[in-house]
């Protein structure tokens, strides 16, 4: 039995050598050094804050998207709401998985301000809802979009980098469908621009 196992190991080593792969203890150490573990790379406070913000965004925007299906008068707003539900449901699952791997605690509630936005949307109907929905969510997405760019440019963590890429694609999609409603006011763009402008 031992002879068979030794022969198999020898055969595997021969195959590795023939394929140009290193063999032996030193080779095993070299291979291990090249492997990246999930979440490899330094995790900064900005990275952690980013995960928290993504989680909080889903906690209020998913309910907002559901409200669009019952409170909106515009089909474009209802469609934007569906994009928001779908995109943030996927991001929420991803952020919970990544935060668990990285050991980052996540909130179970949206911020008080975000909860207030949901209450405003709940109380609105028809065209008033449509305008409020389009502008609240476009403003929120515009601000987080700038944050995603900063995180993606500076993070050294593999999971955060992947998460920022996915969040970037999702938020860009949402901004586009919200703008397609034709209801986003110039004041909303100005508000976002002022919020993300670099400090002088």
C-alpha positions in Angstrom: 0.0 0.0 0.0 2.8 2.4 1.0 4.7 1.4 -2.2 1.6 2.3 -4.3 1.1 5.7 -2.6 4.8 6.5 -3.0 4.6 5.5 -6.7 1.5 7.8 -7.2 3.3 10.7 -5.5 6.4 10.1 -7.7 4.2 9.9 -10.8 2.5 13.2 -9.8 5.8 14.8 -9.3 7.0 13.6 -12.7 3.9 15.0 -14.3 4.4 18.3 -12.6 8.0 18.5 -13.7 7.0 17.6 -17.3 4.5 20.4 -17.2 7.1 22.8 -16.1 5.7 23.1 -12.5 7.9 23.2 -9.5 7.9 20.2 -7.1 9.0 19.6 -3.6 8.7 21.5 -0.3 10.3 24.7 -1.6 7.9 24.6 -4.6 4.9 24.1 -2.3 5.9 27.2 -0.3 6.3 29.2 -3.6 2.9 28.1 -4.8 1.4 29.0 -1.5 2.9 32.5 -1.6 1.2 33.2 -5.0 -2.3 32.2 -3.8 -4.5 35.0 -2.6 -7.0 34.4 0.1 -10.5 35.9 0.1 -10.3 39.5 1.1 -6.5 39.6 0.8 -5.1 43.1 1.2 -5.3 45.8 3.9 -8.8 46.8 5.0 -9.1 50.5 5.8 -11.7 52.4 7.7 -13.0 53.8 4.4 -13.5 50.3 3.1 -15.5 49.4 6.2 -17.6 52.6 5.9 -18.2 51.7 2.3 -19.7 48.3 3.2 -21.9 50.0 5.9 -23.2 52.6 3.4 -24.0 49.9 0.8 -26.0 48.0 3.4 -27.9 51.1 4.6 -28.7 52.0 1.0 -30.4 48.7 0.4 -32.3 49.0 3.7 -34.2 52.1 2.5 -34.0 51.8 -1.3 -35.6 48.3 -1.6 -38.7 49.5 0.3 -38.7 52.6 -1.8 -38.6 50.5 -5.0 -41.5 48.5 -3.7 -43.5 51.6 -2.9 -43.0 52.7 -6.5 -45.0 49.7 -7.7 -48.1 50.8 -5.7 -47.8 54.6 -5.4 -46.4 55.7 -8.7 -48.4 57.0 -11.6 -45.6 56.8 -14.1 -44.6 53.5 -15.8 -41.0 54.9 -16.0 -40.9 55.4 -12.3 -42.3 51.9 -11.7 -39.6 50.5 -14.0 -36.9 52.5 -12.1 -38.3 51.0 -8.9 -37.9 47.5 -10.2 -34.3 48.2 -11.2 -33.7 49.5 -7.6 -35.3 46.4 -6.0 -33.3 44.0 -8.2 -30.0 45.8 -8.0 -30.0 46.5 -4.3 -31.3 43.0 -3.5 -28.2 41.5 -5.2 -25.8 44.1 -3.6 -27.3 43.5 -0.2 -26.6 39.8 -0.4 -23.1 40.5 -1.6 -22.4 43.0 1.1 -23.5 40.6 3.9 -21.3 37.9 2.5 -18.3 40.1 2.2 -18.8 41.8 5.6 -19.0 38.3 7.2 -15.7 37.3 5.5 -14.0 40.5 6.5 -15.4 40.7 10.0 -17.2 44.0 9.5 -20.4 44.6 11.5 -23.3 45.8 9.5 -26.4 47.8 10.6 -29.9 46.3 10.6 -31.6 49.7 10.0 -31.3 52.5 7.6 -30.2 55.9 9.0 -32.8 58.1 10.6 -32.6 60.4 7.6 -33.2 57.5 5.2 -36.1 56.2 7.3 -37.6 59.7 7.0 -37.4 59.5 3.2 -39.3 56.2 3.2 -42.0 57.9 5.4 -42.2 60.8 2.9 -42.6 58.3 0.0 -45.2 56.3 1.9 -47.3 59.4 2.4 -47.1 60.5 -1.3 -49.2 59.3 -4.3 -49.3 59.8 -8.0 -47.2 62.6 -9.6 -46.1 63.9 -6.2 -44.7 60.4 -5.5 -43.1 60.2 -8.9 -41.2 63.5 -8.5 -40.1 62.7 -4.9 -39.0 59.2 -5.8 -36.9 60.3 -8.8 -35.2 63.1 -7.0 -34.6 61.5 -3.6 -33.1 58.4 -5.2 -31.1 60.2 -7.9 -29.6 62.5 -5.2 -28.7 59.5 -3.1 -27.2 57.5 -5.9 -25.2 60.5 -7.2 -23.5 61.0 -3.9 -22.7 57.3 -3.3 -21.4 57.0 -6.9 -18.6 59.5 -6.0 -17.8 57.5 -2.9 -17.6 54.3 -4.9 -15.1 55.9 -7.2 -12.9 56.9 -4.3 -13.0 53.5 -2.7 -12.3 51.7 -6.0 -9.3 53.9 -6.6 -7.7 53.5 -3.2 -8.6 50.1 -1.8 -6.0 47.4 -1.4 -8.5 44.7 -0.5 -9.6 42.2 -3.2 -13.1 41.8 -1.9 -13.7 45.5 -1.5 -12.4 46.1 -5.1 -14.8 43.5 -6.5 -17.6 44.9 -4.4 -16.9 48.5 -5.6 -17.0 47.3 -9.2 -20.4 45.7 -8.7 -21.8 48.6 -6.8 -20.5 51.0 -9.5 -22.4 49.1 -12.2 -25.6 48.9 -10.2 -25.6 52.6 -9.1 -24.9 53.7 -12.7 -27.8 51.7 -14.0 -30.1 53.2 -11.3 -29.0 56.8 -12.1 -29.8 56.2 -15.8 -33.3 54.8 -15.2 -34.1 57.5 -12.7 -33.0 60.2 -15.3 -35.0 58.4 -17.9 -38.2 59.3 -16.0 -37.7 62.9 -17.0 -38.5 64.0 -13.5 -35.1 64.7 -12.0 -34.9 68.4 -11.3 -31.8 70.6 -12.0 -31.7 71.4 -8.2 -30.9 67.7 -7.6 -27.9 67.7 -9.9 -26.7 70.9 -8.2 -27.2 69.4 -4.8 -25.1 66.3 -5.7 -22.4 68.4 -7.3 -22.1 70.6 -4.2 -22.0 67.5 -1.9 -19.2 65.8 -3.9 -17.1 68.8 -4.7 -13.6 68.6 -3.2 -12.9 70.8 -0.2 -10.9 73.9 -1.0 
